[in-house]
Amino acid sequence: MTIVDDPQTRPGGDYEHGRDHEHNPSADAPERPIGFGRLQRKEDPRFVRGQGNYTDDVVLPGMLHGAILRSPVAHARIVSIDTSEALARPGVRAVLTGKDLEPLKLAWIPTLSYDVQAVLATDKVRFQGQEVAFVIADDRYAARDALELIRVDYDILPPVIDVRHALDAGAPIIRDDLEGRTNNHIADWDCGDSVATDAAFAKADVVLKQEIVYPRVHPAPMETCGSVADFNRVSGELTLYVTSQAPHAHRTVIAMVSGIPEHKIRVISPDIGGGFGNKVGIYPGYVLSIVGSIVTGHPVKWMEDRSENLMSTSFARDYIMTGEIAATKDGKLLGIRASVLADHGAFNGVAQPTKFPAGFFNLFPGSYTWEAVYGKVTSVYTNKAPGGVAYACSFRVTEAVYLVERMIDRLAIELNMDPAELRLKNFIKPEQFPYDNKAGFEYDSGQYEKTMRHAMDLIGYDELRKEQAEKRSRGELMGIGISFFTEGVGAGPRKHMDILGLGMADGAELRIHPTGKAVVRISVQSQGQAHETTFAQIVAEEIGIPPEDIEVVHGDTDQTPFGLGTYGSRSTPVSGAAVAMVTRKVRDKARLIAAAMLETRPEDLEWEKGRWFVKGDPSAGKTIQEIALAAHGTMELPEGVDGNLDAEVTYDPPNLTYPYGAYFCVTDIDRGTGKVTVRRFLAVDDCGTRINPMVIEGQVHGGLTDGVGMALMELIEFDSDGNNLGGSFMDYLIPTAMEVPDWETGFTVTPSPHHPIGAKGIGESATVGSPPAIVNSVIDALRPLGVTAMDMPCTPARVWDAMQGHATPPI
Amino acid sequence: MQIPAPFDYARATSVDDAVALLTRYGEDAHVIAGGHSLLPMMKLRLARPDWVIDINDLHDLDYIRRDGDQLRIGALTRHRTLLESAEVLSLFPIVTDAERVVADPIVRNRGTIGGSLCQADPAEDLSTVCTVLGAEAVIHGAAGDRTIGMEEFHRGPYETAVAFNELLTEVRLTIRPRSSSAYEKVERRVGDWAVAAAGAAVTFADDGTLDDVAIGVTAVGLVNRVASAEAVLRGEKPSESAIAEAGRLTGEAVDPDADQRGSVEYKRHLANELTQRVLRRAIARAQGLEA
């Protein structure tokens, strides 16, 4: 095959100059884009008509139902479990305990972080809500009722709840199952240059230290986790319908855990009702449904309820951070230190690239130039549910951004400098990219000042400051908060990034049928991100077939190529690149066929969207549809070209992509009650090339709402006995439309130089970027009262405490 | 899906039928109206009735009717109906204030005034409203109707004077001239239980003094009216200093618990602050200065 040098097939292609693809102002416009632009979501008709197919919609002949008995206490030795009464209940088929799983070597399974976790507790329970027994019954009601008939005798042990005392001498040892454990320490990790940072601090005019807590929150997807396992005893094949953000990775892990050969396992991830990282891990319930199906010979469904989801599945954050910042008196940043105590719960089950035990916390230097930086994280066990990396956090970039953006504002207060001005003064400049952030990551591109100034114009920053001054003179509390964030998303280069040894690449397959309709098969799995629309648009942009003629297949390991799935905003950076590259491969092949059809040389052909034509003679050309028919037809094909128009690729990203944004939040605080109202919020995002602006805005709106939740109300709290105080939506508050303003959005376009279409991930930007803007706004509002810091969540009571001069950390 | 413990279900066809069903099934039966308190508690298995008696077919209990100097509200009247009633707004704006912040629209579409009062949750808004307005409750049992005041109606958290074989059928509010009222709540989020709330009703005498004042608070450990604070204002012309003193006394009188919604100190502060706000608003409304 002849490879012709074509600027359009080079990475970056014709997107290098930030071409804006917003041809159509509205997705309702009659003219629909063949490629990028606003387009209504292809998947929505089935959702708005109630025709979605979620895991709990799966009903198989003879299907049984499982329910999990969970520990009511945080830390206890199991003395005995009596299942006889439950087994005798009509409708109950089986009751499994840890003892039953031990001979199968399934009582414990590996986590995604080279620890182990209990499927059903054998020795001890280590958090409230931990799995203790599994009932399989004819229907879900019988299964639930039987749970109350299981008698468990617990010998209560003192729990480790306060993470600040987890490493104390004499603290109870949680993981005595691990050989030789004498404390609750998991790992120490650091990045940057400690000595150089000390030197930078030594010459600073101003040095500040501030504890900044990002408390435990929960992704709380609308659909809880669950699975339907169907093991065929004759063929030895397992079909697993499961709430999975990563069906291929889950298939491989299930093969490793269960001993069922990988080629005999089919993982189907049907429609997913939100993931946010909550559906990346392998939960005991999934394993139990598989064991249940093997034991009973029937399909077994397990669906957790809301309380189980909140109390036992992957939480997020739980970082107690101490920031230190050094600067000159005129506001030149010199150094930053971050020191973190991380609560990982009872099992180290964080879902992140193996070589990054603190995720991508390396991004804590943010969007600024420093002489030196140094960060360290110590992770520990506590008697709480495991997890930590979830809730659209971009692998801990959320925590990193929150730290640096709070510290920048803290410094601005100290220097009596405008926080926007302080940021503008210290931004990394466009000509400094690719930029080594001194903590191990190389930012690919950015025009920070341009984006910041655009946002300041859109929000009317100077006017807002004037309004604030007037209000302050009347004693009213109004705040203006800023956050400028840089994320690193799209994990990642195989040589650096893997999960359980699986390189973080993604495959794509494209077939153009004889009639010119296409099907593209991808390895990532939508949980609401509109893959069926945006991936069709990528193919359309590259080859000129209308999106409605392109079917996107995902979520079934028997139907799609291998890849690591959707989380950490990696779908567009990795899988989107794979789709662009596979389409270019097909386009190159089409060029060879078109040349034969036109009886000319491939290098004499030129591409315009949808057709190859002869250079200098635009009327002589062949559309992609004509070429597709010819490829499958009777024409003699050029040598080395086989009779189809298909291709496949696996894309190994050369680097992460680095989306960024400038967020502004305006709050009003009721001085008498401490109640915070978010009056305005502006998000100006730069995610490089914008595939479908409507989908981007939808993602941003969702993430901003998450941000309001975290900043103002969300908190998984525990009492001193380890009881989870956030175990239902009556106690764990997520925001409604009443708590959020009309979102304002804007954008700049700085394409990623290494991504085939210049796109960067956008899925988590707003969740990462919005909490610091809101909290900074609250602190700014409270400035006249002398407040310089407070932690989330900014509930009325906590804000009032801060107003009285006694802000307290939530943990 | 959260699943309640097993229960049986019966649908009442009339008030007498409901009372008969409740009598037959005894203390382990529970009336369901809107269901937005009972069903979550059943799903969490905190409530485990053997029988659920559904009164949603008793449409003759769904009304707002003026009768002389009384406004009679059927127990099955939905929150949304109360919220949208112009008559309620003009006569008792405290009810409209409260209905705006009762849970969320989904709950207000189904939930009823009778259900709210009988649930008697300490953070429930309409109990405070009815206490402040001096409402009467009509309770129907096998022996017929009995009518009692709110002080008698409320026995404590989750406890009322309605016996297991009785049904609350009507709430009566007395219409007074030169009167108005107001309610304000602080919550962490729409639909959350109140951190604290306060309600006030005032009646002016001809000479511009306050003939009567009623103050009630929600979710701060006080079921009855705040007599000490009311006394500061009664018989006087309203003044900022008296309002401030009434707020201060209310903050002293309450007995809140510290929880995730706030400290004792904060809740006392809110009782004070919100009492002052609702007094100012009720007075301004009665004087025709504010809607």
Chai-1 contact restraints between the chains, C-beta under 6 A:
chainA,res_idxA,chainB,res_idxB,connection_type,confidence,min_distance_angstrom,max_distance_angstrom,comment,restraint_id
A,Y141,B,I3,contact,1.0,0.0,6.0,A-B,restraint_1
A,R144,B,I3,contact,1.0,0.0,6.0,A-B,restraint_2
A,D305,B,M1,contact,1.0,0.0,6.0,A-B,restraint_3
A,D305,B,Q2,contact,1.0,0.0,6.0,A-B,restraint_4
A,G672,B,E273,contact,1.0,0.0,6.0,A-B,restraint_5
A,T673,B,V186,contact,1.0,0.0,6.0,A-B,restraint_6
A,M713,B,R188,contact,1.0,0.0,6.0,A-B,restraint_7
A,M713,B,R189,contact,1.0,0.0,6.0,A-B,restraint_8
A,L733,B,R188,contact,1.0,0.0,6.0,A-B,restraint_9
A,L733,B,R189,contact,1.0,0.0,6.0,A-B,restraint_10
A,L733,B,D192,contact,1.0,0.0,6.0,A-B,restraint_11
A,T736,B,V190,contact,1.0,0.0,6.0,A-B,restraint_12
A,M738,B,V190,contact,1.0,0.0,6.0,A-B,restraint_13
A,E739,B,R189,contact,1.0,0.0,6.0,A-B,restraint_14
A,T795,B,R188,contact,1.0,0.0,6.0,A-B,restraint_15
A,P796,B,V186,contact,1.0,0.0,6.0,A-B,restraint_16
A,A797,B,G262,contact,1.0,0.0,6.0,A-B,restraint_17
A,A797,B,Y266,contact,1.0,0.0,6.0,A-B,restraint_18
A,W800,B,Y266,contact,1.0,0.0,6.0,A-B,restraint_19
